[in-house]
Amino acid sequence: MSFLKKYFGPSTLVTAAFIGPGTLTVCTVVGADFGYTLLWVLLFAVIATIILQEMAARLGLITQRGLGEAIQSEIKNPALKILSIALVFMAIVFGNAAYEAGNISGSALGIGGVFGDSIPWPVIIGLAAFAILFVGKIKIIEKILIALVLLMSVVFILTAIVIRPDVSAILSGLFVPTFDAKSQLAILALIGTTVVPYNLFLHASAVKEKWKNKDELPELRVENGVAIGIGGLISMAIVITSAAALYGKGGVSNINDMAAQLEPLLGSWAKYFLATGLFAAGISSSITAPLAAALTAKGILRWDGDEKSLKFRLIWIFVLGIGTIFSMVGYSPIEVIRVAQIANGILLPIIVFFLIYISNKKSLLGDFTNKPLQNVLAGLVIVVSLIISFRSFNSVFNFI
């Protein structure tokens, strides 16, 4: 139990949040379309996530406040304060709405793969998430769903071993970056599904539940690195199994295509196992994303009241409602999920900018502000995300 207490905590929630239907779908599609060649993107994204989540967690530990509250309190200029609050509010609330569409679509993809698509699964899933959030009894349900997601993750890692993939191709994909016009949106989606903006807010707020003392910062950093490192290993395992089973075979369009990568380990049970995992991951994230958006809005706007207040509920209802509507518009669930992750990648630089700004405020963090190397690495995340975002949009709309 001491091992679990030391290495699993708030950072585990971050990992469970990004190992959702978006990660499963995007990593599967990337493996099927590009083989092992984009594993380097996941390596970059995992390192970036560890760096950025450490900043958010350190902020939560030292100040015992959330990121939204810190932004609100530290920006003094009235005009800049209004602009920053508006930017963060839109990025988190509208970004989470896009992410929620992917969550609900992923859950619907899973359950629809077993019971058929004639039933409006997005509506049923949206109503189920609404009921859970409205009642407020989410801890036990979340633990069950996270356990199912972790089980699915272990199966992917075991499958990645069983299929005996090309190790030299994996190493090449990890350490020899490739970048062309065809892979730009895929790269942005991989970053968006791993470095999730709302997780920065979620982590800063959740840290105080376990960590209280500044002297615990080294242990918090270990927990952060271990939990997110495991998440990165899971994401890479999904790409590897997909590349080995699906690369060069026509891409991915439905759950049967996705399940094929697990057949070496699970045989005919692969479809049902994957459907259960997708459903669990989708429902779990469908609860977490609206809640994180409401918590962020509450902190940055300094609302009074608890999680049952009308304003708090209106935010998560908006996020959940928009996500449900967009998951029903008739597009392929896999395409909805990919677009949601791309949206996350586009919004990421905005949130990271504010995180770097707050993490360098001595008035807030004292001796625990960022070191120069942390600023350089976080700045690199912004630069890379902006370059990829611009090139991706330019390839679609031909700006220049």
FIKOLDREN-440226 format. One line per 4 residues: number of its first residue (from 1); their letters; for each residue x, y, z of C-alpha. Coordinates in nm, 4 decimals, always signed. Layout:
REM FIKOLDREN-440226
NUM) A) X/Y/Z  ...;
END
This chain:
REM FIKOLDREN-440226
1) MSFL) +0.0000/+0.0000/+0.0000  +0.2913/+0.2373/+0.0708  +0.4088/+0.1840/-0.2909  +0.0649/+0.2767/-0.4238;
5) KKYF) +0.0468/+0.5784/-0.1951  +0.3910/+0.6988/-0.3058  +0.3589/+0.6557/-0.6823  -0.0148/+0.6911/-0.7438;
9) GPST) -0.2199/+0.9991/-0.6642  -0.3303/+1.3191/-0.8419  -0.0912/+1.2489/-1.1318  -0.2674/+0.9158/-1.1879;
13) LVTA) -0.5883/+1.1100/-1.2510  -0.4037/+1.3053/-1.5211  -0.2916/+0.9806/-1.6855  -0.6405/+0.8305/-1.6639;
17) AFIG) -0.7826/+1.1500/-1.8162  -0.5578/+1.1450/-2.1236  -0.5836/+0.7673/-2.1772  -0.9384/+0.8090/-2.3038;
21) PGTL) -1.1160/+0.7269/-2.6289  -0.9237/+1.0088/-2.7985  -0.5851/+0.8560/-2.7222  -0.7009/+0.5068/-2.8128;
25) TVCT) -0.8505/+0.6199/-3.1430  -0.5816/+0.8673/-3.2495  -0.2957/+0.6290/-3.1640  -0.4688/+0.3473/-3.3511;
29) VVGA) -0.5253/+0.5639/-3.6598  -0.1655/+0.6938/-3.6496  -0.0232/+0.3411/-3.6275  -0.2449/+0.2226/-3.9128;
33) DFGY) -0.1654/+0.5229/-4.1355  +0.2009/+0.5908/-4.0568  +0.3369/+0.2769/-3.8924  +0.6028/+0.3430/-3.6285;
37) TLLW) +0.7289/+0.6690/-3.7844  +0.5433/+0.9098/-3.5497  +0.6459/+0.7510/-3.2201  +0.8850/+1.0449/-3.1760;
41) VLLF) +0.5825/+1.2744/-3.1419  +0.4578/+1.0724/-2.8449  +0.8033/+1.0815/-2.6870  +0.8063/+1.4612/-2.7228;
45) AVIA) +0.4467/+1.4902/-2.5959  +0.5111/+1.2716/-2.2898  +0.8228/+1.4700/-2.1933  +0.6255/+1.7937/-2.2447;
49) TIIL) +0.3410/+1.6599/-2.0296  +0.5767/+1.5672/-1.7457  +0.7330/+1.9169/-1.7545  +0.4043/+2.1080/-1.7734;
53) QEMA) +0.2156/+1.8944/-1.5221  +0.5054/+1.9352/-1.2775  +0.4617/+2.3130/-1.3040  +0.0880/+2.2859/-1.2414;
57) ARLG) +0.1358/+2.0406/-0.9534  +0.4112/+2.2567/-0.7972  +0.1796/+2.5580/-0.8158  -0.0973/+2.3603/-0.6444;
61) LITQ) +0.1369/+2.2350/-0.3701  +0.3064/+2.5663/-0.2889  -0.0026/+2.7892/-0.3080  -0.2763/+2.5329/-0.2303;
65) RGLG) -0.4720/+2.7038/-0.5069  -0.5775/+2.6149/-0.8590  -0.4255/+2.7533/-1.1791  -0.7376/+2.9560/-1.2609;
69) EAIQ) -0.7322/+3.1277/-0.9217  -0.3599/+3.2047/-0.9594  -0.4097/+3.3653/-1.3014  -0.6968/+3.5727/-1.1666;
73) SEIK) -0.5019/+3.6993/-0.8659  -0.1595/+3.7624/-1.0230  -0.2483/+3.9688/-1.3309  -0.3000/+4.3212/-1.1962;
77) NPAL) -0.3581/+4.5319/-1.5084  -0.7411/+4.5519/-1.5518  -0.7341/+4.5237/-1.9326  -0.4846/+4.2348/-1.9297;
81) KILS) -0.6818/+4.0634/-1.6544  -1.0033/+4.0747/-1.8569  -0.8217/+3.9546/-2.1698  -0.6454/+3.6705/-1.9876;
85) IALV) -0.9608/+3.5546/-1.8111  -1.1516/+3.5615/-2.1408  -0.8799/+3.3662/-2.3247  -0.8452/+3.0995/-2.0563;
89) FMAI) -1.2210/+3.0740/-2.0089  -1.2815/+3.0239/-2.3814  -0.9892/+2.7865/-2.4211  -1.0983/+2.5631/-2.1356;
93) VFGN) -1.4768/+2.5759/-2.1739  -1.4923/+2.5575/-2.5553  -1.1873/+2.3311/-2.5723  -1.3497/+2.0928/-2.3268;
97) AAYE) -1.6718/+2.1030/-2.5272  -1.4769/+1.9814/-2.8322  -1.3007/+1.7221/-2.6178  -1.6370/+1.6124/-2.4766;
101) AGNI) -1.7651/+1.5433/-2.8279  -1.4742/+1.3044/-2.8698  -1.5414/+1.1419/-2.5323  -1.9068/+1.0765/-2.6050;
105) SGSA) -1.8332/+0.9646/-2.9621  -1.5733/+0.7194/-2.8324  -1.8095/+0.5759/-2.5749  -2.0858/+0.5491/-2.8380;
109) LGIG) -1.8404/+0.3825/-3.0778  -1.7688/+0.1182/-2.8147  -2.1230/+0.0334/-2.7094  -2.2566/+0.0719/-3.0650;
113) GVFG) -1.9985/-0.1791/-3.1875  -2.1600/-0.4461/-2.9695  -2.5294/-0.3546/-2.9650  -2.5642/-0.1823/-3.3033;
117) DSIP) -2.5998/+0.1796/-3.4153  -2.9792/+0.1964/-3.4417  -3.0061/+0.3373/-3.0875  -2.9046/+0.7051/-3.0291;
121) WPVI) -2.6152/+0.6152/-2.8005  -2.4725/+0.9709/-2.7750  -2.7997/+1.0919/-2.6214  -2.8113/+0.8024/-2.3739;
125) IGLA) -2.4458/+0.8502/-2.2771  -2.4932/+1.2271/-2.2422  -2.7962/+1.1741/-2.0148  -2.6049/+0.9175/-1.8065;
129) AFAI) -2.3157/+1.1619/-1.7600  -2.5660/+1.4370/-1.6731  -2.7288/+1.2207/-1.4055  -2.3928/+1.1264/-1.2498;
133) LFVG) -2.2721/+1.4882/-1.2446  -2.6034/+1.6258/-1.1161  -2.6245/+1.3799/-0.8270  -2.2557/+1.4313/-0.7542;
137) KIKI) -2.1768/+1.0696/-0.6603  -1.8925/+1.0171/-0.9043  -1.6008/+0.8822/-0.6998  -1.7016/+0.5139/-0.6909;
141) IEKI) -1.8161/+0.5115/-1.0547  -1.4936/+0.6845/-1.1628  -1.2795/+0.4262/-0.9815  -1.4611/+0.1367/-1.1543;
145) LIAL) -1.4301/+0.2996/-1.4965  -1.0622/+0.3877/-1.4434  -0.9958/+0.0260/-1.3402  -1.1478/-0.0915/-1.6711;
149) VLLM) -0.9376/+0.1600/-1.8647  -0.6207/+0.0445/-1.6859  -0.7084/-0.3189/-1.7643  -0.7456/-0.2284/-2.1316;
153) SVVF) -0.4100/-0.0513/-2.1161  -0.2352/-0.3589/-1.9729  -0.3796/-0.5673/-2.2558  -0.2340/-0.3283/-2.5153;
157) ILTA) +0.1092/-0.3475/-2.3526  +0.0929/-0.7300/-2.3437  -0.0203/-0.7388/-2.7067  +0.2688/-0.5110/-2.8053;
161) IVIR) +0.5022/-0.7746/-2.6582  +0.3204/-1.0790/-2.7994  +0.3180/-0.9558/-3.1603  +0.6991/-0.9238/-3.1623;
165) PDVS) +0.7146/-0.5910/-3.3472  +1.0128/-0.4672/-3.5481  +1.2359/-0.3276/-3.2703  +1.4675/-0.1416/-3.5084;
169) AILS) +1.1672/+0.0310/-3.6702  +1.0366/+0.1279/-3.3248  +1.3728/+0.2801/-3.2255  +1.3896/+0.4657/-3.5550;
173) GLFV) +1.0357/+0.5993/-3.5040  +1.1221/+0.7135/-3.1512  +1.4503/+0.8891/-3.2179  +1.4479/+0.9893/-3.5877;
177) PTFD) +1.1770/+1.2547/-3.6381  +0.9921/+1.2625/-3.9695  +0.7623/+1.5460/-4.0734  +0.5697/+1.5890/-4.3971;
181) AKSQ) +0.2460/+1.7436/-4.5226  +0.0466/+1.4214/-4.4828  +0.1378/+1.3737/-4.1165  +0.0893/+1.7298/-3.9850;
185) LAIL) -0.2671/+1.6936/-3.8570  -0.1793/+1.3523/-3.7128  +0.1137/+1.5073/-3.5230  -0.1106/+1.7830/-3.3868;
189) ALIG) -0.3715/+1.5246/-3.2815  -0.1078/+1.3150/-3.0985  +0.0112/+1.6222/-2.9076  -0.3473/+1.7299/-2.8342;
193) TTVV) -0.4476/+1.3898/-2.6987  -0.1440/+1.3694/-2.4656  -0.0760/+1.7260/-2.3485  -0.4367/+1.8008/-2.2522;
197) PYNL) -0.4901/+2.1680/-2.1515  -0.7618/+2.1022/-1.8951  -0.5381/+1.8522/-1.7143  -0.3141/+2.1429/-1.6092;
201) FLHA) -0.6076/+2.2975/-1.4237  -0.7270/+1.9618/-1.2916  -0.3806/+1.8718/-1.1558  -0.3213/+2.2045/-0.9787;
205) SAVK) -0.6585/+2.1727/-0.8027  -0.6244/+1.8014/-0.7164  -0.2731/+1.8191/-0.5651  -0.3894/+1.9635/-0.2329;
209) EKWK) -0.5942/+1.6497/-0.1647  -0.2711/+1.4516/-0.1107  +0.0231/+1.6907/-0.0861  +0.0326/+1.9666/+0.1783;
213) NKDE) +0.3986/+2.0303/+0.2659  +0.6596/+2.2060/+0.0513  +0.9137/+1.9425/+0.1588  +0.7084/+1.6835/-0.0311;
217) LPEL) +0.7874/+1.8414/-0.3695  +1.0555/+1.5800/-0.4614  +0.8053/+1.2974/-0.3957  +0.5386/+1.4793/-0.5938;
221) RVEN) +0.7791/+1.5039/-0.8879  +0.8500/+1.1307/-0.8710  +0.4785/+1.0532/-0.8676  +0.4256/+1.2882/-1.1626;
225) GVAI) +0.7037/+1.1306/-1.3697  +0.6002/+0.7709/-1.2941  +0.2278/+0.8187/-1.3616  +0.2676/+1.0153/-1.6843;
229) GIGG) +0.5522/+0.7911/-1.8001  +0.3194/+0.4911/-1.7665  +0.0579/+0.6793/-1.9678  +0.3119/+0.7456/-2.2406;
233) LISM) +0.4101/+0.3782/-2.2469  +0.0447/+0.2844/-2.2937  +0.0020/+0.5328/-2.5818  +0.3144/+0.3988/-2.7520;
237) AIVI) +0.1925/+0.0406/-2.7071  -0.1307/+0.1306/-2.8894  +0.0635/+0.2801/-3.1823  +0.2906/-0.0269/-3.1917;
241) TSAA) +0.0052/-0.2813/-3.1910  -0.1809/-0.0814/-3.4568  +0.1291/-0.0457/-3.6761  +0.2039/-0.4177/-3.6535;
245) ALYG) -0.1536/-0.5285/-3.7257  -0.3031/-0.2563/-3.9468  -0.0307/-0.0611/-4.1303  -0.0765/-0.0810/-4.5072;
249) KGGV) -0.4177/-0.2482/-4.4820  -0.6508/+0.0371/-4.5714  -0.6738/+0.2453/-4.2532  -0.9290/+0.2509/-3.9702;
253) SNIN) -1.2986/+0.3290/-4.0143  -1.4839/+0.1362/-3.7409  -1.4433/-0.0574/-3.4179  -1.3832/-0.3865/-3.6007;
257) DMAA) -1.0769/-0.2312/-3.7660  -0.9559/-0.1037/-3.4293  -1.0115/-0.4381/-3.2560  -0.7983/-0.6252/-3.5111;
261) QLEP) -0.4810/-0.5092/-3.3342  -0.5754/-0.7041/-3.0174  -0.6647/-1.0293/-3.1922  -0.3134/-1.1790/-3.1506;
265) LLGS) -0.3787/-1.1844/-2.7747  -0.7580/-1.1972/-2.7388  -0.8766/-1.3672/-3.0580  -1.2517/-1.3349/-3.1195;
269) WAKY) -1.2974/-1.1571/-2.7850  -1.0966/-0.8556/-2.9063  -1.3984/-0.6616/-3.0336  -1.5968/-0.7001/-2.7112;
273) FLAT) -1.2998/-0.6195/-2.4912  -1.2144/-0.3067/-2.6908  -1.5801/-0.1986/-2.6928  -1.5922/-0.2239/-2.3127;
277) GLFA) -1.2691/-0.0288/-2.2796  -1.3855/+0.2449/-2.5178  -1.7167/+0.2744/-2.3347  -1.5476/+0.2961/-1.9931;
281) AGIS) -1.2869/+0.5457/-2.1138  -1.5543/+0.7569/-2.2820  -1.7893/+0.7683/-1.9831  -1.5030/+0.8411/-1.7419;
285) SSIT) -1.3744/+1.1295/-1.9542  -1.7316/+1.2491/-2.0215  -1.7636/+1.3098/-1.6474  -1.4158/+1.4550/-1.5928;
289) APLA) -1.4045/+1.7097/-1.8782  -1.7245/+1.9060/-1.7906  -1.6320/+1.8972/-1.4211  -1.2820/+2.0328/-1.4940;
293) AALT) -1.4290/+2.3131/-1.7067  -1.6680/+2.4125/-1.4269  -1.3920/+2.4003/-1.1634  -1.1713/+2.6211/-1.3821;
297) AKGI) -1.4519/+2.8720/-1.4407  -1.5302/+2.8787/-1.0676  -1.1662/+2.9475/-0.9807  -1.0849/+3.2065/-1.2449;
301) LRWD) -1.4137/+3.3973/-1.2012  -1.4016/+3.3596/-0.8209  -1.7542/+3.2327/-0.7873  -1.8890/+3.1627/-0.4419;
305) GDEK) -2.0834/+2.8485/-0.3633  -2.0176/+2.4788/-0.3958  -2.0407/+2.2341/-0.6847  -2.4210/+2.2318/-0.6614;
309) SLKF) -2.4552/+2.6040/-0.7310  -2.6479/+2.7073/-1.0429  -2.3523/+2.8830/-1.2126  -2.1254/+2.5840/-1.1581;
313) RLIW) -2.3855/+2.3455/-1.3009  -2.4564/+2.5681/-1.6005  -2.0916/+2.5454/-1.7100  -2.0730/+2.1661/-1.7045;
317) IFVL) -2.4212/+2.1410/-1.8593  -2.3029/+2.3659/-2.1457  -1.9886/+2.1573/-2.2041  -2.1793/+1.8296/-2.1825;
321) GIGT) -2.4613/+1.9591/-2.4042  -2.2301/+2.0881/-2.6787  -2.0320/+1.7640/-2.6694  -2.3498/+1.5568/-2.7008;
325) IFSM) -2.4837/+1.7646/-2.9908  -2.1592/+1.7499/-3.1894  -2.1316/+1.3741/-3.1335  -2.4732/+1.3384/-3.3006;
329) VGYS) -2.4194/+1.5471/-3.6155  -2.3626/+1.2489/-3.8406  -1.9872/+1.2515/-3.8781  -1.7856/+0.9356/-3.8213;
333) PIEV) -1.7075/+0.8987/-3.4479  -1.3427/+0.8421/-3.5357  -1.3316/+1.1728/-3.7282  -1.5053/+1.3597/-3.4422;
337) IRVA) -1.2451/+1.2252/-3.2000  -0.9554/+1.3261/-3.4277  -1.0911/+1.6806/-3.4701  -1.1312/+1.7129/-3.0907;
341) QIAN) -0.7666/+1.6227/-3.0346  -0.6547/+1.8672/-3.3059  -0.8565/+2.1415/-3.1311  -0.6761/+2.0595/-2.8067;
345) GILL) -0.3400/+2.0915/-2.9812  -0.4356/+2.4345/-3.1170  -0.5482/+2.5633/-2.7748  -0.2414/+2.4277/-2.5940;
349) PIIV) -0.0022/+2.7241/-2.6570  -0.2480/+2.9690/-2.4962  -0.2699/+2.7720/-2.1718  +0.1035/+2.6955/-2.1606;
353) FFLI) +0.1841/+3.0665/-2.1976  -0.0202/+3.1484/-1.8884  +0.1251/+2.8528/-1.6981  +0.4828/+2.9718/-1.7678;
357) YISN) +0.3903/+3.3266/-1.6646  +0.2402/+3.2137/-1.3332  +0.5208/+2.9649/-1.2653  +0.7750/+3.2498/-1.2769;
361) KKSL) +0.5951/+3.4757/-1.0265  +0.8126/+3.5059/-0.7149  +0.5275/+3.6836/-0.5382  +0.3324/+3.3593/-0.5694;
365) LGDF) +0.5922/+3.0797/-0.5579  +0.8901/+3.2412/-0.3849  +1.1943/+3.0148/-0.4202  +0.9904/+2.7559/-0.6120;
369) TNKP) +0.9607/+2.9444/-0.9405  +1.0718/+2.7845/-1.2672  +1.4369/+2.7150/-1.3330  +1.5748/+2.8472/-1.6670;
373) LQNV) +1.5772/+2.4985/-1.8213  +1.2083/+2.4496/-1.7342  +1.1235/+2.7780/-1.9069  +1.3229/+2.6791/-2.2152;
377) LAGL) +1.1553/+2.3376/-2.2406  +0.8062/+2.4785/-2.1817  +0.8746/+2.7526/-2.4357  +0.9786/+2.4838/-2.6821;
381) VIVV) +0.6369/+2.3211/-2.6368  +0.4715/+2.6512/-2.7313  +0.6964/+2.7009/-3.0354  +0.6540/+2.3448/-3.1643;
385) SLII) +0.2756/+2.3545/-3.1123  +0.2465/+2.6895/-3.2913  +0.4600/+2.5746/-3.5861  +0.2647/+2.2512/-3.6266;
389) SFRS) -0.0698/+2.4321/-3.5879  +0.0242/+2.6918/-3.8523  +0.1616/+2.4351/-4.0955  -0.1445/+2.2146/-4.0490;
393) FNSV) -0.3839/+2.5009/-4.1173  -0.1737/+2.6219/-4.4071  -0.1810/+2.2768/-4.5647  -0.5622/+2.2820/-4.5444;
397) FNFI) -0.6414/+2.6462/-4.6277  -0.3289/+2.7554/-4.8235  -0.2731/+3.0828/-4.6357  +0.0704/+3.1278/-4.7944;
END
